[in-house]
Amino acid sequence: MARTARRLVICLDNAGYEVSLERRKIYVSIPDARAAKLGQLRVIDESGEDYLYPQKSFIPAELPQAVRRAVLQAA
């Protein structure tokens, strides 16, 4: 997986996914064009695996480059 392809997103709503997602937490999102067409986002959740979740439950995490790099290294 290319590092530049990963995006950071913040979970706003975990209704129905309380075990897998935490509200207000930053997650790594992996591009998935087919999922996006269906309003879904591929996210690496608390299990460490990537699953599809409703795109409306997340917003992009706009972080300074140094912070973004540190978060991705820790993920």
PEBEL-V818424 format. One record per residue. RES is the residue in one letter. SS is DSSP state (@ for helix, = for strand, . for the rest). OMEGA is omega in radians with two decimals (none if undefined). BURIAL is 1 if it has 24 or more other C-alpha atoms within 12 Angstrom, else 0. Layout:
# PEBEL-V818424
res=RES ss=SS omega=OMEGA burial=BURIAL
res=RES ss=SS omega=OMEGA burial=BURIAL
This chain:
# PEBEL-V818424
res=M ss=. omega=-3.13 burial=0
res=A ss=. omega=-3.13 burial=0
res=R ss=@ omega=-3.09 burial=0
res=T ss=@ omega=-3.11 burial=0
res=A ss=@ omega=-3.09 burial=0
res=R ss=. omega=3.07 burial=1
res=R ss== omega=3.06 burial=1
res=L ss== omega=3.13 burial=1
res=V ss== omega=3.11 burial=1
res=I ss== omega=3.12 burial=1
res=C ss== omega=3.10 burial=1
res=L ss=. omega=-3.06 burial=1
res=D ss=. omega=3.13 burial=0
res=N ss=. omega=-3.12 burial=0
res=A ss=. omega=-3.11 burial=0
res=G ss=. omega=-3.11 burial=0
res=Y ss=. omega=-3.04 burial=0
res=E ss=. omega=-3.14 burial=0
res=V ss=. omega=-3.02 burial=0
res=S ss=. omega=-3.05 burial=1
res=L ss=. omega=3.05 burial=1
res=E ss=. omega=3.08 burial=1
res=R ss=. omega=3.10 burial=0
res=R ss=. omega=3.11 burial=0
res=K ss=. omega=3.10 burial=1
res=I ss== omega=3.11 burial=1
res=Y ss== omega=3.05 burial=1
res=V ss== omega=3.11 burial=1
res=S ss== omega=-3.14 burial=1
res=I ss== omega=3.14 burial=1
res=P ss=. omega=3.10 burial=1
res=D ss=. omega=-3.05 burial=0
res=A ss=@ omega=3.14 burial=0
res=R ss=@ omega=3.12 burial=0
res=A ss=@ omega=-3.13 burial=0
res=A ss=@ omega=3.11 burial=0
res=K ss=@ omega=-3.13 burial=0
res=L ss=. omega=-3.14 burial=0
res=G ss=. omega=-3.12 burial=0
res=Q ss== omega=3.11 burial=0
res=L ss== omega=3.11 burial=1
res=R ss== omega=-3.03 burial=1
res=V ss== omega=3.00 burial=1
res=I ss== omega=-3.01 burial=1
res=D ss=. omega=-3.09 burial=1
res=E ss=. omega=3.13 burial=0
res=S ss=. omega=-3.09 burial=0
res=G ss=. omega=3.12 burial=0
res=E ss=. omega=3.11 burial=0
res=D ss== omega=3.14 burial=0
res=Y ss== omega=3.10 burial=1
res=L ss== omega=3.10 burial=1
res=Y ss== omega=3.11 burial=1
res=P ss== omega=-3.11 burial=1
res=Q ss=@ omega=-3.10 burial=1
res=K ss=@ omega=3.14 burial=0
res=S ss=@ omega=-3.06 burial=1
res=F ss== omega=2.95 burial=1
res=I ss== omega=3.08 burial=0
res=P ss== omega=3.08 burial=1
res=A ss=. omega=3.13 burial=1
res=E ss=. omega=-3.07 burial=0
res=L ss=. omega=3.01 burial=0
res=P ss=. omega=-3.06 burial=0
res=Q ss=@ omega=-3.13 burial=0
res=A ss=@ omega=3.13 burial=0
res=V ss=@ omega=3.12 burial=0
res=R ss=@ omega=3.14 burial=1
res=R ss=@ omega=-3.13 burial=0
res=A ss=@ omega=3.13 burial=0
res=V ss=@ omega=3.14 burial=0
res=L ss=@ omega=3.10 burial=1
res=Q ss=@ omega=-3.12 burial=0
res=A ss=@ omega=-3.08 burial=0
res=A ss=. omega=none burial=0
